[in-house]
């Protein structure tokens, strides 16, 4: 099993020279929006973050300053100090949802997500996961079962991100992390519906079973159905 910080490799990568600040900001925003570092926990040390993204610590501090001004992180001094992710307040309501979708092509985002998710599930089932990969997937599924309601979406995200990572395509994983961060921004505006979560969990179980049994067609079909449910839920709050 990998250490938790290694999950950040799905998002953090060397940035291109011309847009260092902007790309670094985008990547750390994804870390926060995907819940890769949960609220209340500390981001990796500045030196590690700067090394991973290939930027100077001066540039990194500028990025962290912006995130602090936006109320996403806070800096703490002392022996146990560092930069900590602040718990993310849920912002429910149609007005906020419509404000956010004004800058997002929702249909394109949902379709791209479906392509990536269905492809990842099919790849995992077709190629097999091996003992370590299967254990990671089972652990991620178990976390969704045990998650309290206010932490469910983060655990759900990590389950899906685990499937993307296990597909064996770093490019797919990177693209999925980006699109899922956008989807999470929209989902944060609508309420968590217990009946919907129960149905989602049933689909998660069936999906993981199909992947572990090597049933590629079944895994793809279950993931397609699962994505369609999320899309229908979002559309329902938009109409």
C-alpha positions as a printed Julia matrix, in Angstrom:
239×3 Matrix{Float64}:
   0.0     0.0     0.0
   1.25    3.48   -0.79
   1.55    6.23    1.75
  -1.29    8.8     1.59
   0.94   11.59    0.28
   1.75    9.47   -2.79
  -1.83   10.01   -3.96
  -0.73   13.54   -4.76
   1.22   12.21   -7.75
  -2.16   12.03   -9.52
  -2.23   15.82   -9.47
   1.17   17.3    -8.64
   3.64   17.25  -11.53
   6.33   19.55  -12.99
   4.8    22.69  -14.47
   5.78   24.32  -17.72
   8.16   27.23  -17.48
   5.93   29.98  -18.83
   2.94   29.47  -16.54
   4.53   28.3   -13.31
   2.34   30.29  -10.92
  -0.94   29.57  -12.71
  -0.3    25.85  -13.15
   0.91   25.43   -9.58
  -2.22   27.19   -8.33
  -4.41   24.92  -10.45
  -2.71   21.79   -9.14
  -2.93   22.68   -5.45
  -6.55   23.75   -5.94
  -7.21   20.26   -7.31
  -5.56   18.71   -4.25
  -7.96   20.66   -2.05
 -11.1    20.18   -4.18
 -10.53   16.44   -4.54
  -9.98   16.02   -0.82
  -6.56   14.44   -1.32
  -5.56   16.33    1.8
  -8.68   16.39    4.02
  -9.82   19.47    5.88
  -7.82   19.98    9.05
  -4.75   18.17    7.74
  -1.44   19.64    6.62
  -0.19   20.0     3.08
   3.27   18.56    2.38
   6.19   20.78    3.35
   6.98   23.72    1.07
  10.22   22.12   -0.1
   8.42   18.93   -1.16
   5.64   20.81   -2.96
   8.13   23.05   -4.77
  10.24   20.05   -5.81
   7.25   18.1    -7.1
   6.08   20.97   -9.29
   9.54   22.23  -10.26
   8.94   25.77   -9.02
  10.75   28.06   -6.61
   9.61   28.33   -3.01
   8.96   32.03   -3.67
   6.42   31.11   -6.36
   4.92   28.46   -4.11
   4.47   30.96   -1.28
   2.64   33.27   -3.67
   0.3    30.38   -4.54
  -0.31   29.54   -0.89
  -0.98   33.21   -0.14
  -3.76   33.25   -2.74
  -5.28   30.08   -1.3
  -5.13   31.58    2.18
  -6.84   34.76    0.99
  -9.59   32.6    -0.51
 -10.14   30.87    2.82
  -9.01   27.45    1.58
  -5.86   27.05    3.71
  -4.27   28.62    6.74
  -0.66   28.97    7.84
   0.3    27.91   11.36
   3.58   28.66   13.06
   5.57   26.64   15.56
   6.92   23.13   15.84
   3.78   21.56   14.42
   3.1    24.37   11.99
   2.73   24.4     8.24
  -0.04   25.02    5.75
  -3.31   23.35    6.7
  -6.37   22.76    4.53
  -9.45   24.34    6.07
 -12.63   22.25    6.31
 -14.68   23.01    3.26
 -18.03   24.58    3.98
 -20.88   23.19    1.91
 -22.62   25.85   -0.17
 -26.05   24.57   -1.04
 -28.58   26.29   -3.21
 -29.68   26.79   -6.77
 -28.28   30.31   -6.98
 -24.76   29.17   -6.1
 -25.02   26.2    -8.46
 -26.09   28.45  -11.33
 -23.3    30.89  -10.53
 -20.73   28.12  -10.79
 -22.1    26.59  -13.98
 -21.89   29.99  -15.69
 -18.18   29.27  -16.26
 -18.51   25.52  -16.94
 -19.87   23.6   -19.93
 -21.78   21.12  -17.78
 -22.73   18.68  -20.54
 -19.19   18.55  -21.88
 -17.82   18.02  -18.36
 -20.25   15.2   -17.59
 -19.64   13.44  -20.91
 -15.87   13.7   -20.58
 -16.1    12.34  -17.05
 -18.15    9.39  -18.31
 -15.64    8.6   -21.06
 -12.75    8.6   -18.59
 -14.57    6.66  -15.86
 -16.0     4.01  -18.16
 -12.62    3.6   -19.84
 -10.78    3.29  -16.53
 -13.21    0.68  -15.19
 -12.93   -1.35  -18.37
  -9.13   -1.22  -18.36
  -8.91   -2.29  -14.73
 -11.18   -5.27  -15.33
  -9.63   -6.28  -18.66
  -6.01   -6.16  -17.53
  -6.51   -7.3   -13.94
  -5.26   -5.52  -10.84
  -2.97   -7.91   -9.07
  -3.01   -8.46   -5.33
  -1.9    -4.97   -4.3
  -4.25   -3.21   -6.71
  -7.21   -5.32   -5.62
  -6.42   -4.55   -1.97
  -6.3    -0.81   -2.71
  -9.66   -0.95   -4.46
 -11.3    -2.92   -1.64
  -9.89   -0.48    0.93
 -11.23    2.51   -1.01
 -14.67    0.86   -1.25
 -14.69    0.07    2.47
 -13.91    3.73    3.25
 -17.09    4.81    1.45
 -19.12    2.36    3.55
 -17.66    3.67    6.81
 -17.64    7.39    5.95
 -19.83    9.78    7.93
 -22.23   11.76    5.79
 -20.12   14.93    5.77
 -17.06   12.99    4.55
 -18.82   10.75    2.05
 -18.12   12.8    -1.05
 -14.4    12.91   -0.35
 -14.27    9.12    0.11
 -16.37    8.65   -3.02
 -13.91   10.81   -4.95
 -10.96    8.76   -3.68
 -12.63    5.5    -4.75
 -13.09    6.79   -8.28
  -9.59    8.26   -8.35
  -8.21    4.89   -7.24
  -9.84    3.24  -10.27
  -8.34    5.89  -12.53
  -4.89    5.34  -11.03
  -5.17    1.55  -11.34
  -6.02    1.84  -15.04
  -2.29    2.13  -15.71
  -2.57    5.41  -17.63
  -1.06    8.45  -15.87
  -2.57   10.7   -18.56
  -6.05    9.35  -17.9
  -5.53    9.83  -14.16
  -4.41   13.44  -14.59
  -7.37   14.26  -16.83
  -9.77   12.54  -14.46
  -8.46   14.45  -11.45
  -9.12   17.71  -13.29
 -12.63   16.87  -14.43
 -13.6    15.39  -11.07
 -12.5    18.58   -9.31
 -14.92   20.49  -11.56
 -17.73   18.01  -10.88
 -17.11   18.25   -7.13
 -17.49   22.03   -7.28
 -20.98   21.5    -8.71
 -21.93   18.64   -6.37
 -20.99   20.79   -3.37
 -23.94   23.04   -4.24
 -26.6    20.34   -3.95
 -27.71   18.42   -0.86
 -26.52   14.92    0.0
 -29.58   12.73   -0.44
 -29.48    9.57    1.67
 -31.54    7.53   -0.8
 -29.24    8.58   -3.61
 -26.16    7.62   -1.57
 -27.62    4.18   -0.8
 -28.17    3.57   -4.5
 -24.7     4.89   -5.29
 -23.18    2.47   -2.77
 -24.99   -0.47   -4.37
 -23.49    0.54   -7.69
 -20.04    0.9    -6.13
 -20.21   -2.65   -4.8
 -21.36   -4.05   -8.15
 -18.68   -2.06   -9.97
 -15.85   -3.27   -7.76
 -17.09   -6.86   -8.0
 -17.12   -6.65  -11.8
 -13.6    -5.21  -11.86
 -12.21   -7.85   -9.5
 -13.91  -10.64  -11.46
 -12.38   -9.39  -14.7
 -15.79   -8.61  -16.21
 -14.82   -5.66  -18.43
 -18.22   -5.32  -20.1
 -20.0    -5.45  -16.75
 -17.61   -2.92  -15.21
 -18.07   -0.5   -18.1
 -21.85   -0.82  -18.05
 -22.08   -0.33  -14.28
 -19.8     2.72  -14.42
 -21.84    4.15  -17.28
 -25.01    3.73  -15.22
 -23.31    5.26  -12.18
 -22.17    8.34  -14.11
 -25.63    8.71  -15.61
 -27.07    8.87  -12.09
 -24.79   11.73  -11.09
 -25.58   13.55  -14.33
 -29.32   13.13  -13.79
 -29.04   14.44  -10.23
 -27.23   17.58  -11.34
 -29.63   18.17  -14.22
 -32.53   17.77  -11.83
 -31.28   20.7    -9.73
 -30.72   22.77  -12.85
 -34.22   22.44  -14.28
